Amino acid sequence: MRFATWEAEGRVQAGVVEAAGLHALPDGRSILDLVRAGLPAALEAGAAALDRPAVPLESVRLLPPLTPPTVRDFVAFEEHVEGMVLPSGETVPPEWYQAPTFYFTNPYALIGAHDDVAVPPGSQRFDFELEVAVVVGRDGASLTPETAREHVFGYTIFNDWSARDLQFREMAVKLGPAKGKDSATTLGPWLVTADELEPYRDADGFLALDMRVSVNGEQLGQDLLSNMGWPFEELISYASRGTEVRAGDVLGSGTCGNGGCLAELWGRHGAAAPPPLRPGDVVEMTVEGLGTIRNRVVEGLDLPPVAPARPRSRARMRAS
C-alpha cells in the first residue's frame, strides 16, 4: 500500500494512493500515527480509506509523506565513496568497510515531491543525491539485523540536497556535515509499505530497485539499490546499537553510485562537469516501485557572510 500526505485549499490530509487518486483517512490521523500503530493496523486503516471518494492527484500539493522524529543518512554505496575521494588521489578508506557510517540531518528541512528547492545561502556548488530511505515501524534498541527486518514499515525516495562547498569546508574541521546538508531534503512522493517491495528482494537479501536521476531531462545517473554495501536491516541494527530507534525514524541509504550525485561525477572527471545546479534546473528522480520526485531549483536567500573567528587569546587568567 502507498501512503501520502497532501495539502489542498489550505487543508493537510493523509491517506492512501491508488490509480483513481488519493483517499483520505476517515479519522484525520497522520501517516506518522499510522506508522506508530504498526503495519497491520495501518493496512487496515488504509483499506477503510479506499471506500472514501478519491481526490485527483494533480489537484493537490504532495507533502513529505510523514514528519519523522529523526533523520539519519548513511553512506552505504562503495562506488559513491570511491568517486568522492578520487580528487585527493585516495581510495575508499578501510574504515568504510568496518561499519555503516551515518550522520543526523535536519528533520525540519523536509520538502515535498514537487516543491521548489532554494540554493543554500553562500553556496556556489549545489548538488543532489539519489537515495532511498527506510522508515522504521516499531521502537527498538540494540536490534539484530534479523530482528530489524520486523521493524521495517516501508520505503520512500530521499534526495539529500547538498551544498558541496559548504560541506567540504566544514568537514575539513573533522566534524559535520552540517550547513552543507541541512537546507533541504526531498522525501516522497509517498511511503510504500515493505510488503509491496518484497518481490524485488534478491538472493542476497537486498532490494534490487532501479534508480535513475536526470537534470533538465538528461539522465546523469543510474544504479541498482542492491549495490548497497549493507541491506537496510543492517543499517537499522547499527543505528540502534547501544541506543534506540523509534517508529517513524527515517534512515537514508546514502547516494547510489554511477552518477547518483554531481560530486561523484566531478571526482571521476576531474572537473565540475556537469556543472553545479543553478536556479531553473529541474532534478527528477525515479525509483522502481517507489515513484518519481521532481524539484526545480530556485534562488536562495542572499545573507551576509559568516564572521570569521577572532584571533585566539593566550590569556589564562582574568586581567586584574
PASEBA-1860 file (N, C-alpha, C; in nm, 3 decimals):
! residues 320
1> MRFATWEA> 0.085/-0.119/0.000/0.000/0.000/0.000/0.088/0.124/0.000 ~ 0.039/0.231/-0.060/0.112/0.358/-0.067/0.037/0.463/0.015 ~ 0.109/0.524/0.111/0.051/0.628/0.195/0.111/0.763/0.160 ~ 0.028/0.867/0.159/0.074/1.001/0.123/0.015/1.104/0.217 ~ 0.078/1.221/0.218/0.027/1.339/0.288/0.021/1.452/0.186 ~ -0.088/1.527/0.187/-0.103/1.632/0.087/-0.175/1.753/0.145 ~ -0.162/1.865/0.072/-0.229/1.990/0.109/-0.314/2.035/-0.008 ~ -0.437/2.072/0.021/-0.530/2.124/-0.080/-0.621/2.225/-0.015
9> EGRVQAGV> -0.627/2.343/-0.074/-0.713/2.450/-0.023/-0.686/2.479/0.124 ~ -0.557/2.478/0.159/-0.517/2.513/0.295/-0.536/2.404/0.398 ~ -0.576/2.286/0.356/-0.601/2.176/0.450/-0.504/2.061/0.423 ~ -0.442/2.012/0.529/-0.349/1.899/0.517/-0.424/1.771/0.551 ~ -0.409/1.671/0.463/-0.473/1.541/0.486/-0.373/1.430/0.457 ~ -0.404/1.313/0.508/-0.322/1.195/0.486/-0.411/1.081/0.443 ~ -0.355/0.992/0.363/-0.436/0.880/0.317/-0.361/0.787/0.226 ~ -0.438/0.720/0.140/-0.387/0.614/0.055/-0.385/0.661/-0.091
17> VEAAGLHA> -0.282/0.618/-0.163/-0.269/0.648/-0.305/-0.303/0.524/-0.386 ~ -0.390/0.539/-0.485/-0.412/0.430/-0.581/-0.450/0.491/-0.715 ~ -0.484/0.410/-0.812/-0.498/0.456/-0.950/-0.596/0.572/-0.965 ~ -0.705/0.572/-0.890/-0.807/0.676/-0.904/-0.767/0.807/-0.838 ~ -0.667/0.804/-0.750/-0.625/0.926/-0.681/-0.594/0.901/-0.535 ~ -0.625/1.000/-0.453/-0.593/0.998/-0.311/-0.719/0.978/-0.228 ~ -0.714/0.888/-0.133/-0.828/0.860/-0.045/-0.789/0.896/0.098 ~ -0.853/0.998/0.153/-0.817/1.047/0.286/-0.859/0.948/0.394
25> LPDGRSIL> -0.777/0.940/0.499/-0.815/0.860/0.615/-0.940/0.921/0.679 ~ -1.031/0.841/0.727/-1.158/0.895/0.776/-1.149/0.966/0.910 ~ -1.043/0.945/0.986/-1.038/0.996/1.123/-0.935/1.107/1.144 ~ -0.876/1.159/1.036/-0.782/1.269/1.049/-0.645/1.231/1.100 ~ -0.614/1.103/1.107/-0.482/1.063/1.155/-0.374/1.098/1.054 ~ -0.252/1.116/1.104/-0.136/1.140/1.017/-0.071/1.008/0.980 ~ 0.019/1.013/0.882/0.093/0.891/0.845/0.184/0.849/0.959 ~ 0.239/0.944/1.033/0.320/0.907/1.150/0.235/0.832/1.252
33> DLVRAGLP> 0.110/0.873/1.270/0.020/0.799/1.359/0.004/0.655/1.311 ~ -0.013/0.637/1.180/-0.028/0.502/1.125/0.097/0.418/1.147 ~ 0.213/0.480/1.123/0.338/0.407/1.141/0.351/0.361/1.285 ~ 0.318/0.449/1.378/0.330/0.413/1.519/0.228/0.308/1.561 ~ 0.118/0.298/1.489/0.017/0.195/1.518/0.062/0.058/1.472 ~ 0.160/0.052/1.381/0.208/-0.075/1.330/0.153/-0.105/1.192 ~ 0.227/-0.184/1.116/0.191/-0.211/0.977/0.055/-0.279/0.963 ~ 0.021/-0.382/1.040/-0.111/-0.445/1.022/-0.225/-0.345/1.042
41> AALEAGAA> -0.216/-0.263/1.147/-0.322/-0.165/1.174/-0.325/-0.058/1.065 ~ -0.207/-0.020/1.014/-0.202/0.080/0.908/-0.267/0.028/0.780 ~ -0.242/-0.097/0.747/-0.302/-0.155/0.627/-0.455/-0.163/0.642 ~ -0.499/-0.192/0.761/-0.643/-0.197/0.786/-0.706/-0.058/0.770 ~ -0.640/0.044/0.824/-0.690/0.180/0.812/-0.688/0.225/0.666 ~ -0.583/0.185/0.593/-0.574/0.221/0.452/-0.684/0.157/0.370 ~ -0.716/0.032/0.401/-0.823/-0.037/0.329/-0.957/0.033/0.353 ~ -0.979/0.081/0.474/-1.103/0.153/0.504/-1.110/0.284/0.429
49> ALDRPAVP> -0.995/0.350/0.411/-0.992/0.478/0.339/-1.030/0.462/0.192 ~ -1.005/0.346/0.136/-1.035/0.324/-0.006/-1.184/0.331/-0.036 ~ -1.267/0.322/0.066/-1.411/0.335/0.046/-1.455/0.482/0.033 ~ -1.365/0.573/0.060/-1.398/0.715/0.053/-1.371/0.769/-0.088 ~ -1.431/0.883/-0.126/-1.410/0.939/-0.260/-1.264/0.971/-0.285 ~ -1.223/0.957/-0.410/-1.084/0.985/-0.449/-1.067/1.132/-0.486 ~ -0.953/1.189/-0.443/-0.913/1.325/-0.481/-0.809/1.312/-0.591 ~ -0.827/1.381/-0.705/-0.728/1.371/-0.814/-0.589/1.413/-0.767
57> LESVRLLP> -0.490/1.336/-0.801/-0.353/1.362/-0.758/-0.304/1.498/-0.807 ~ -0.343/1.535/-0.928/-0.295/1.661/-0.987/-0.357/1.785/-0.921 ~ -0.455/1.766/-0.834/-0.523/1.880/-0.772/-0.466/1.918/-0.636 ~ -0.361/1.848/-0.591/-0.307/1.871/-0.457/-0.157/1.897/-0.464 ~ -0.105/1.947/-0.354/0.041/1.958/-0.335/0.085/1.845/-0.243 ~ 0.169/1.757/-0.294/0.220/1.649/-0.212/0.321/1.703/-0.112 ~ 0.305/1.666/0.014/0.399/1.699/0.120/0.486/1.576/0.148 ~ 0.593/1.591/0.225/0.664/1.470/0.268/0.563/1.374/0.331
65> PLTPPTVR> 0.572/1.245/0.302/0.469/1.152/0.349/0.451/1.149/0.500 ~ 0.557/1.175/0.575/0.543/1.179/0.721/0.640/1.281/0.778 ~ 0.617/1.316/0.904/0.707/1.405/0.977/0.787/1.319/1.074 ~ 0.908/1.282/1.039/0.984/1.188/1.122/1.045/1.256/1.244 ~ 1.055/1.183/1.355/1.121/1.240/1.473/1.270/1.262/1.451 ~ 1.335/1.172/1.377/1.477/1.187/1.344/1.500/1.143/1.201 ~ 1.609/1.196/1.143/1.651/1.156/1.008/1.801/1.128/1.011 ~ 1.837/1.005/0.984/1.978/0.966/0.971/2.007/0.940/0.823
73> DFVAFEEH> 2.126/0.976/0.779/2.164/0.947/0.641/2.296/0.871/0.641 ~ 2.293/0.754/0.580/2.411/0.667/0.574/2.491/0.693/0.446 ~ 2.603/0.626/0.434/2.684/0.630/0.312/2.715/0.484/0.278 ~ 2.616/0.417/0.218/2.620/0.271/0.206/2.663/0.221/0.068 ~ 2.696/0.311/-0.025/2.737/0.269/-0.159/2.887/0.291/-0.177 ~ 2.960/0.183/-0.195/3.106/0.190/-0.210/3.145/0.275/-0.332 ~ 3.072/0.260/-0.442/3.107/0.332/-0.565/3.096/0.484/-0.546 ~ 2.998/0.527/-0.468/2.984/0.670/-0.439/3.104/0.721/-0.360
81> VEGMVLPS> 3.143/0.647/-0.256/3.258/0.688/-0.174/3.383/0.695/-0.261 ~ 3.401/0.598/-0.348/3.517/0.595/-0.437/3.524/0.720/-0.523 ~ 3.412/0.759/-0.583/3.411/0.878/-0.667/3.438/1.005/-0.589 ~ 3.393/1.010/-0.465/3.410/1.130/-0.384/3.555/1.151/-0.340 ~ 3.631/1.042/-0.323/3.769/1.058/-0.275/3.871/1.062/-0.388 ~ 3.830/1.035/-0.512/3.925/1.032/-0.624/4.005/1.161/-0.640 ~ 3.943/1.281/-0.626/4.023/1.403/-0.646/4.145/1.413/-0.555 ~ 4.140/1.352/-0.437/4.253/1.357/-0.344/4.355/1.248/-0.372
89> GETVPPEW> 4.326/1.161/-0.469/4.416/1.051/-0.500/4.405/0.935/-0.403 ~ 4.305/0.940/-0.316/4.289/0.834/-0.217/4.198/0.724/-0.269 ~ 4.193/0.615/-0.196/4.099/0.507/-0.223/3.993/0.508/-0.113 ~ 3.896/0.421/-0.125/3.793/0.411/-0.022/3.861/0.380/0.112 ~ 3.838/0.460/0.215/3.906/0.436/0.343/3.866/0.301/0.401 ~ 3.961/0.230/0.462/3.929/0.099/0.518/3.821/0.106/0.625 ~ 3.808/0.221/0.691/3.706/0.236/0.794/3.565/0.226/0.737 ~ 3.549/0.259/0.606/3.416/0.249/0.547/3.365/0.106/0.550
97> YQAPTFYF> 3.453/0.010/0.530/3.413/-0.131/0.524/3.381/-0.189/0.662 ~ 3.424/-0.121/0.767/3.412/-0.178/0.901/3.273/-0.164/0.961 ~ 3.201/-0.059/0.924/3.068/-0.036/0.981/2.996/0.068/0.896 ~ 2.864/0.065/0.890/2.789/0.163/0.810/2.783/0.300/0.879 ~ 2.850/0.398/0.820/2.859/0.532/0.879/2.736/0.616/0.845 ~ 2.692/0.699/0.939/2.580/0.789/0.912/2.598/0.919/0.988 ~ 2.518/1.019/0.952/2.509/1.143/1.029/2.362/1.175/1.046 ~ 2.331/1.258/1.144/2.194/1.306/1.163/2.174/1.432/1.080
105> TNPYALIG> 2.063/1.438/1.008/2.032/1.558/0.930/1.905/1.622/0.983 ~ 1.860/1.729/0.917/1.761/1.819/0.973/1.618/1.775/0.941 ~ 1.541/1.728/1.041/1.403/1.685/1.012/1.310/1.802/0.980 ~ 1.354/1.926/1.008/1.270/2.044/0.979/1.285/2.092/0.834 ~ 1.379/2.034/0.760/1.409/2.083/0.626/1.349/1.994/0.517 ~ 1.256/1.905/0.552/1.198/1.816/0.452/1.104/1.893/0.360 ~ 1.110/1.862/0.230/1.021/1.923/0.132/0.952/1.813/0.052 ~ 0.845/1.852/-0.017/0.763/1.756/-0.089/0.818/1.718/-0.225
113> AHDDVAVP> 0.752/1.622/-0.286/0.800/1.560/-0.410/0.812/1.656/-0.526 ~ 0.733/1.764/-0.528/0.736/1.857/-0.640/0.761/2.001/-0.596 ~ 0.806/2.020/-0.473/0.833/2.155/-0.423/0.959/2.212/-0.487 ~ 0.966/2.345/-0.495/1.089/2.412/-0.534/1.191/2.398/-0.422 ~ 1.320/2.397/-0.459/1.427/2.389/-0.360/1.520/2.508/-0.382 ~ 1.548/2.581/-0.275/1.630/2.702/-0.284/1.778/2.668/-0.265 ~ 1.863/2.737/-0.340/2.007/2.724/-0.321/2.043/2.776/-0.182 ~ 2.121/2.701/-0.103/2.156/2.748/0.032/2.237/2.877/0.028
121> PGSQRFDF> 2.220/2.965/0.126/2.293/3.091/0.127/2.444/3.070/0.116 ~ 2.506/3.139/0.023/2.651/3.135/0.009/2.706/3.021/-0.073 ~ 2.623/2.930/-0.121/2.673/2.814/-0.195/2.681/2.841/-0.344 ~ 2.791/2.795/-0.403/2.811/2.801/-0.548/2.821/2.662/-0.610 ~ 2.814/2.559/-0.526/2.830/2.420/-0.576/2.717/2.334/-0.519 ~ 2.598/2.360/-0.570/2.478/2.291/-0.521/2.462/2.160/-0.596 ~ 2.417/2.056/-0.524/2.417/1.921/-0.577/2.294/1.845/-0.525 ~ 2.261/1.736/-0.592/2.156/1.644/-0.549/2.219/1.514/-0.504
129> ELEVAVVV> 2.141/1.427/-0.440/2.187/1.292/-0.406/2.068/1.197/-0.418 ~ 2.081/1.098/-0.504/1.976/1.000/-0.529/1.988/0.887/-0.427 ~ 1.884/0.875/-0.342/1.885/0.777/-0.235/1.745/0.717/-0.217 ~ 1.740/0.610/-0.139/1.615/0.552/-0.090/1.623/0.553/0.062 ~ 1.510/0.580/0.127/1.505/0.579/0.273/1.411/0.471/0.321 ~ 1.448/0.412/0.434/1.361/0.318/0.504/1.296/0.391/0.620 ~ 1.171/0.359/0.649/1.100/0.417/0.763/1.081/0.307/0.868 ~ 1.128/0.334/0.987/1.118/0.239/1.098/0.972/0.232/1.144
137> GRDGASLT> 0.925/0.110/1.167/0.785/0.091/1.203/0.759/0.056/1.348 ~ 0.866/0.024/1.424/0.849/-0.013/1.565/0.967/0.036/1.645 ~ 0.943/0.074/1.770/1.054/0.111/1.858/1.140/-0.012/1.885 ~ 1.270/0.013/1.908/1.358/-0.098/1.942/1.496/-0.047/1.976 ~ 1.572/-0.130/2.047/1.707/-0.095/2.088/1.800/-0.214/2.067 ~ 1.923/-0.185/2.023/2.026/-0.288/2.001/1.968/-0.407/1.926 ~ 1.904/-0.379/1.815/1.840/-0.484/1.736/1.942/-0.565/1.658 ~ 1.916/-0.692/1.642/1.994/-0.772/1.548/1.942/-0.744/1.407
145> PETAREHV> 2.021/-0.768/1.304/1.970/-0.749/1.167/1.845/-0.832/1.139 ~ 1.840/-0.953/1.195/1.723/-1.038/1.174/1.599/-0.978/1.237 ~ 1.613/-0.927/1.358/1.500/-0.863/1.426/1.464/-0.731/1.358 ~ 1.565/-0.661/1.306/1.542/-0.530/1.245/1.447/-0.540/1.127 ~ 1.446/-0.651/1.056/1.355/-0.665/0.941/1.210/-0.652/0.986 ~ 1.181/-0.698/1.107/1.045/-0.688/1.160/1.009/-0.544/1.198 ~ 1.108/-0.455/1.199/1.087/-0.315/1.236/1.077/-0.224/1.114 ~ 1.077/-0.280/0.995/1.064/-0.200/0.873/0.917/-0.178/0.841
153> FGYTIFND> 0.879/-0.050/0.829/0.743/-0.018/0.786/0.735/-0.004/0.634 ~ 0.827/0.072/0.577/0.822/0.093/0.432/0.938/0.178/0.384 ~ 0.925/0.224/0.258/1.035/0.292/0.190/0.983/0.412/0.110 ~ 1.073/0.507/0.087/1.040/0.624/0.007/1.166/0.676/-0.059 ~ 1.152/0.765/-0.158/1.268/0.826/-0.223/1.320/0.939/-0.135 ~ 1.451/0.956/-0.134/1.520/1.050/-0.046/1.623/1.125/-0.129 ~ 1.609/1.257/-0.141/1.709/1.339/-0.213/1.775/1.431/-0.112 ~ 1.899/1.401/-0.081/1.977/1.477/0.016/2.047/1.592/-0.057
161> WSARDLQF> 1.979/1.706/-0.071/2.037/1.822/-0.139/2.163/1.867/-0.064 ~ 2.270/1.898/-0.138/2.400/1.920/-0.075/2.470/2.043/-0.132 ~ 2.513/2.131/-0.042/2.597/2.246/-0.079/2.741/2.200/-0.063 ~ 2.802/2.155/-0.170/2.933/2.089/-0.160/3.041/2.181/-0.107 ~ 3.041/2.307/-0.147/3.144/2.398/-0.098/3.134/2.417/0.053 ~ 3.012/2.433/0.104/2.994/2.446/0.248/3.029/2.314/0.319 ~ 2.987/2.204/0.261/3.011/2.072/0.321/3.160/2.043/0.336 ~ 3.236/2.064/0.228/3.379/2.028/0.233/3.457/2.120/0.325
169> REMAVKLG> 3.415/2.249/0.335/3.482/2.340/0.428/3.462/2.293/0.572 ~ 3.338/2.264/0.609/3.313/2.229/0.749/3.368/2.091/0.783 ~ 3.372/1.998/0.687/3.425/1.865/0.717/3.577/1.865/0.729 ~ 3.642/1.972/0.679/3.787/1.986/0.699/3.821/2.007/0.846 ~ 3.721/2.046/0.926/3.740/2.064/1.070/3.714/1.932/1.144 ~ 3.697/1.824/1.069/3.674/1.690/1.125/3.541/1.681/1.198 ~ 3.442/1.752/1.146/3.308/1.746/1.202/3.212/1.769/1.087 ~ 3.086/1.731/1.108/2.988/1.754/1.002/2.965/1.628/0.921
177> PAKGKDSA> 2.892/1.641/0.811/2.842/1.764/0.751/2.729/1.829/0.833 ~ 2.715/1.961/0.815/2.613/2.034/0.889/2.540/2.129/0.795 ~ 2.585/2.255/0.783/2.516/2.351/0.697/2.523/2.312/0.550 ~ 2.618/2.228/0.514/2.624/2.180/0.376/2.511/2.086/0.341 ~ 2.435/2.042/0.442/2.334/1.939/0.419/2.196/1.972/0.473 ~ 2.181/2.077/0.554/2.056/2.090/0.628/1.956/2.187/0.567 ~ 1.976/2.228/0.443/1.885/2.326/0.383/1.759/2.262/0.328 ~ 1.770/2.140/0.274/1.653/2.074/0.215/1.680/1.926/0.194
185> TTLGPWLV> 1.578/1.846/0.215/1.578/1.704/0.180/1.441/1.671/0.125 ~ 1.436/1.621/0.003/1.308/1.579/-0.054/1.277/1.438/-0.008 ~ 1.152/1.419/0.038/1.104/1.288/0.079/0.972/1.265/0.008 ~ 0.962/1.152/-0.064/0.836/1.128/-0.133/0.853/1.034/-0.253 ~ 0.754/1.028/-0.343/0.630/1.105/-0.335/0.533/1.051/-0.228 ~ 0.554/0.924/-0.191/0.470/0.861/-0.090/0.552/0.754/-0.018 ~ 0.491/0.694/0.081/0.555/0.589/0.160/0.496/0.455/0.117 ~ 0.581/0.369/0.062/0.538/0.239/0.012/0.567/0.133/0.118
193> TADELEPY> 0.466/0.057/0.156/0.484/-0.041/0.263/0.576/-0.154/0.218 ~ 0.645/-0.211/0.317/0.751/-0.308/0.290/0.702/-0.428/0.210 ~ 0.579/-0.473/0.235/0.530/-0.593/0.166/0.525/-0.575/0.015 ~ 0.505/-0.451/-0.032/0.496/-0.426/-0.177/0.629/-0.446/-0.248 ~ 0.740/-0.434/-0.175/0.872/-0.441/-0.239/0.939/-0.577/-0.222 ~ 0.878/-0.668/-0.150/0.938/-0.800/-0.132/0.967/-0.872/-0.265 ~ 0.885/-0.856/-0.369/0.917/-0.923/-0.496/1.050/-0.879/-0.557 ~ 1.104/-0.764/-0.514/1.230/-0.714/-0.568/1.351/-0.764/-0.489
201> RDADGFLA> 1.331/-0.837/-0.381/1.443/-0.881/-0.298/1.522/-0.990/-0.369 ~ 1.655/-0.973/-0.374/1.738/-1.071/-0.445/1.785/-1.181/-0.350 ~ 1.867/-1.272/-0.404/1.909/-1.389/-0.327/1.995/-1.351/-0.207 ~ 2.058/-1.232/-0.211/2.142/-1.187/-0.101/2.066/-1.104/0.002 ~ 1.936/-1.086/-0.020/1.856/-1.012/0.076/1.846/-0.864/0.050 ~ 1.899/-0.816/-0.064/1.892/-0.674/-0.099/1.774/-0.648/-0.192 ~ 1.724/-0.524/-0.190/1.616/-0.483/-0.280/1.676/-0.433/-0.411 ~ 1.652/-0.505/-0.520/1.712/-0.472/-0.650/1.621/-0.375/-0.726
209> LDMRVSVN> 1.613/-0.252/-0.677/1.530/-0.150/-0.740/1.614/-0.064/-0.834 ~ 1.564/-0.039/-0.953/1.630/0.051/-1.046/1.615/0.195/-0.998 ~ 1.726/0.271/-1.000/1.727/0.411/-0.953/1.785/0.498/-1.065 ~ 1.716/0.609/-1.097/1.762/0.697/-1.205/1.744/0.843/-1.166 ~ 1.834/0.928/-1.215/1.824/1.071/-1.191/1.858/1.146/-1.318 ~ 1.783/1.252/-1.346/1.809/1.337/-1.462/1.804/1.483/-1.420 ~ 1.876/1.567/-1.494/1.871/1.712/-1.475/1.831/1.773/-1.608 ~ 1.723/1.847/-1.606/1.669/1.911/-1.727/1.647/1.809/-1.839
217> GEQLGQDL> 1.600/1.691/-1.801/1.567/1.587/-1.898/1.682/1.500/-1.941 ~ 1.804/1.529/-1.898/1.921/1.448/-1.936/1.958/1.354/-1.822 ~ 1.954/1.224/-1.849/1.988/1.128/-1.743/2.136/1.135/-1.711 ~ 2.167/1.150/-1.582/2.306/1.159/-1.537/2.348/1.039/-1.455 ~ 2.253/0.968/-1.395/2.290/0.856/-1.310/2.190/0.744/-1.314 ~ 2.240/0.620/-1.293/2.153/0.502/-1.286/2.226/0.394/-1.209 ~ 2.156/0.332/-1.116/2.216/0.227/-1.035/2.106/0.135/-0.985 ~ 2.145/0.028/-0.919/2.052/-0.060/-0.850/2.069/-0.041/-0.700
225> LSNMGWPF> 1.958/-0.035/-0.630/1.964/-0.022/-0.485/2.038/-0.139/-0.422 ~ 2.036/-0.252/-0.487/2.103/-0.372/-0.434/2.255/-0.362/-0.437 ~ 2.312/-0.252/-0.488/2.456/-0.231/-0.482/2.501/-0.170/-0.349 ~ 2.408/-0.155/-0.255/2.445/-0.110/-0.120/2.543/-0.210/-0.056 ~ 2.630/-0.157/0.029/2.723/-0.245/0.099/2.657/-0.324/0.211 ~ 2.547/-0.272/0.263/2.469/-0.337/0.368/2.322/-0.324/0.333 ~ 2.239/-0.424/0.362/2.094/-0.407/0.344/2.038/-0.316/0.453 ~ 1.915/-0.271/0.435/1.855/-0.178/0.530/1.845/-0.236/0.671
233> EELISYAS> 1.827/-0.367/0.681/1.818/-0.427/0.813/1.947/-0.405/0.893 ~ 2.061/-0.410/0.824/2.189/-0.384/0.890/2.200/-0.238/0.932 ~ 2.146/-0.147/0.849/2.151/-0.005/0.884/2.067/0.023/1.009 ~ 1.948/-0.036/1.014/1.863/-0.017/1.132/1.931/-0.076/1.256 ~ 1.988/-0.194/1.240/2.057/-0.259/1.352/2.169/-0.171/1.404 ~ 2.249/-0.116/1.313/2.361/-0.033/1.355/2.313/0.096/1.422 ~ 2.208/0.158/1.364/2.154/0.281/1.422/2.105/0.258/1.564 ~ 2.056/0.137/1.592/2.000/0.107/1.725/2.104/0.053/1.821
241> RGTEVRAG> 2.227/0.039/1.776/2.333/-0.025/1.855/2.365/0.058/1.979 ~ 2.338/0.005/2.096/2.365/0.076/2.220/2.271/0.192/2.248 ~ 2.167/0.206/2.166/2.069/0.313/2.183/1.936/0.262/2.130 ~ 1.853/0.350/2.075/1.725/0.303/2.024/1.686/0.374/1.897 ~ 1.602/0.310/1.820/1.530/0.372/1.709/1.383/0.370/1.745 ~ 1.308/0.465/1.688/1.166/0.473/1.719/1.082/0.476/1.592 ~ 0.959/0.435/1.605/0.867/0.433/1.491/0.861/0.571/1.427 ~ 0.878/0.574/1.296/0.877/0.699/1.222/1.015/0.750/1.188
249> DVLGSGTC> 1.120/0.699/1.252/1.256/0.741/1.217/1.283/0.708/1.070 ~ 1.354/0.798/1.003/1.389/0.782/0.862/1.539/0.760/0.851 ~ 1.579/0.656/0.776/1.721/0.624/0.754/1.747/0.621/0.605 ~ 1.830/0.713/0.555/1.865/0.717/0.414/1.976/0.620/0.381 ~ 1.972/0.569/0.260/2.072/0.472/0.214/2.208/0.535/0.187 ~ 2.209/0.666/0.167/2.327/0.729/0.109/2.316/0.725/-0.042 ~ 2.398/0.806/-0.106/2.391/0.824/-0.251/2.433/0.698/-0.325 ~ 2.356/0.661/-0.426/2.393/0.546/-0.508/2.513/0.581/-0.596
257> GNGGCLAE> 2.572/0.481/-0.659/2.686/0.503/-0.746/2.644/0.535/-0.889 ~ 2.744/0.544/-0.975/2.722/0.562/-1.119/2.641/0.688/-1.149 ~ 2.685/0.800/-1.090/2.619/0.927/-1.120/2.503/0.960/-1.030 ~ 2.503/0.907/-0.907/2.395/0.938/-0.814/2.401/1.080/-0.761 ~ 2.512/1.149/-0.784/2.524/1.290/-0.750/2.628/1.353/-0.841 ~ 2.629/1.485/-0.848/2.727/1.554/-0.932/2.868/1.541/-0.876 ~ 2.884/1.546/-0.745/3.018/1.544/-0.686/3.093/1.416/-0.722 ~ 3.022/1.305/-0.731/3.088/1.181/-0.773/3.138/1.194/-0.917
265> LWGRHGAA> 3.057/1.254/-1.004/3.098/1.273/-1.143/3.215/1.370/-1.151 ~ 3.215/1.474/-1.067/3.328/1.567/-1.066/3.456/1.493/-1.025 ~ 3.443/1.405/-0.927/3.560/1.330/-0.884/3.615/1.240/-0.992 ~ 3.527/1.179/-1.068/3.572/1.087/-1.173/3.623/1.161/-1.297 ~ 3.564/1.278/-1.326/3.604/1.354/-1.445/3.719/1.449/-1.418 ~ 3.743/1.478/-1.289/3.849/1.573/-1.257/3.811/1.717/-1.281 ~ 3.683/1.746/-1.298/3.636/1.882/-1.323/3.489/1.889/-1.286 ~ 3.439/2.013/-1.271/3.298/2.033/-1.236/3.211/2.021/-1.360
273> APPPLRPG> 3.201/1.901/-1.412/3.119/1.873/-1.529/3.044/1.742/-1.506 ~ 2.912/1.746/-1.515/2.823/1.859/-1.540/2.838/1.968/-1.433 ~ 2.794/2.090/-1.464/2.812/2.200/-1.370/2.723/2.187/-1.248 ~ 2.756/2.260/-1.141/2.667/2.262/-1.024/2.527/2.309/-1.062 ~ 2.430/2.272/-0.980/2.292/2.312/-1.007/2.276/2.463/-0.997 ~ 2.191/2.516/-1.086/2.163/2.659/-1.089/2.012/2.681/-1.084 ~ 1.967/2.800/-1.043/1.824/2.829/-1.046/1.766/2.803/-1.186 ~ 1.654/2.736/-1.189/1.590/2.697/-1.313/1.610/2.552/-1.350
281> DVVEMTVE> 1.715/2.488/-1.295/1.738/2.346/-1.322/1.628/2.262/-1.257 ~ 1.591/2.154/-1.325/1.489/2.063/-1.274/1.553/1.926/-1.255 ~ 1.546/1.874/-1.133/1.604/1.745/-1.098/1.490/1.645/-1.079 ~ 1.497/1.536/-1.154/1.393/1.433/-1.146/1.456/1.299/-1.109 ~ 1.397/1.232/-1.011/1.445/1.102/-0.966/1.331/1.001/-0.971 ~ 1.362/0.883/-1.026/1.264/0.775/-1.033/1.326/0.649/-0.974 ~ 1.256/0.587/-0.882/1.299/0.460/-0.824/1.189/0.358/-0.846 ~ 1.227/0.247/-0.903/1.133/0.140/-0.933/1.054/0.101/-0.808
289> GLGTIRNR> 0.922/0.095/-0.823/0.837/0.056/-0.712/0.803/0.167/-0.615 ~ 0.875/0.281/-0.624/0.854/0.391/-0.530/0.798/0.517/-0.594 ~ 0.818/0.535/-0.725/0.762/0.651/-0.791/0.866/0.750/-0.838 ~ 0.824/0.876/-0.855/0.910/0.982/-0.910/0.894/1.109/-0.827 ~ 1.005/1.176/-0.801/1.004/1.310/-0.743/1.068/1.405/-0.844 ~ 1.022/1.530/-0.842/1.070/1.627/-0.941/1.071/1.765/-0.876 ~ 1.191/1.822/-0.860/1.205/1.950/-0.791/1.280/2.051/-0.880 ~ 1.235/2.175/-0.875/1.300/2.283/-0.950/1.386/2.365/-0.854
297> VVEGLDLP> 1.508/2.395/-0.897/1.599/2.477/-0.817/1.564/2.624/-0.836 ~ 1.557/2.699/-0.725/1.526/2.842/-0.730/1.632/2.920/-0.652 ~ 1.631/3.051/-0.670/1.723/3.138/-0.597/1.700/3.124/-0.447 ~ 1.811/3.129/-0.371/1.801/3.124/-0.227/1.816/3.262/-0.165 ~ 1.821/3.266/-0.033/1.837/3.392/0.037/1.978/3.448/0.018 ~ 1.987/3.580/0.007/2.115/3.648/-0.001/2.147/3.704/0.137 ~ 2.224/3.628/0.215/2.253/3.665/0.353/2.396/3.719/0.366 ~ 2.423/3.797/0.470/2.560/3.847/0.491/2.656/3.731/0.512
305> PVAPARPR> 2.783/3.751/0.479/2.881/3.642/0.501/2.896/3.612/0.649 ~ 2.942/3.491/0.677/2.963/3.448/0.815/3.089/3.514/0.869 ~ 3.084/3.565/0.991/3.200/3.629/1.052/3.307/3.526/1.085 ~ 3.433/3.554/1.055/3.540/3.459/1.090/3.567/3.461/1.240 ~ 3.638/3.359/1.287/3.676/3.354/1.429/3.772/3.467/1.461 ~ 3.768/3.515/1.582/3.865/3.617/1.626/3.999/3.550/1.651 ~ 4.109/3.624/1.643/4.240/3.567/1.678/4.237/3.515/1.821 ~ 4.296/3.399/1.843/4.288/3.337/1.975/4.369/3.415/2.078
313> SRARMRAS> 4.322/3.410/2.202/4.392/3.472/2.314/4.469/3.367/2.391 ~ 4.586/3.404/2.441/4.666/3.311/2.523/4.650/3.338/2.672 ~ 4.564/3.435/2.706/4.546/3.467/2.847/4.483/3.348/2.920 ~ 4.536/3.317/3.037/4.484/3.207/3.119/4.415/3.257/3.245 ~ 4.430/3.385/3.271/4.371/3.446/3.390/4.303/3.575/3.352 ~ 4.198/3.613/3.426/4.133/3.742/3.404/4.227/3.854/3.441 ~ 4.221/3.964/3.365/4.304/4.079/3.399/4.255/4.140/3.529 ~ 4.349/4.177/3.616/4.312/4.234/3.746/4.285/4.383/3.735
END
